[in-house]
Amino acid sequence: MGSIMVATGPHQDKTKRFKSPTQLTKRQKQCLQRVAVGNTLRTIAKQLGITERMVRGHLSKVRKKLDARSTAEAVYIAVKLDILE
């Protein structure tokens, strides 16, 4: 899979290069998908039967795998890489 260039921050000339991301787990995808549609951590935790702390942990790992600075950026990258359904 090719790379995607994403302009970030206030300086649009700065870019980040994203290669094919490390495979996300099923649970990481579930958390990211739910946060992408606007669910709160509490709601996601209840829906998945896990704690809010676990949801935060899953999203933290997603951000690291996608080299994202925020969850919003992780969602953007995941959509661009066609990870989210």
QUIVENJO-V936407 format. One record per pair of residues at least 24 apart in sequence whose C-alpha atoms are under 6 Angstrom apart, sorted by the first residue. I is the first residue (numbers start at 0). J is the second residue. Records with the same first field share a line. If there is no record, write none. Layout:
BEGIN
I = J ; J
END
This chain:
BEGIN
20 = 65
21 = 64
27 = 57
END
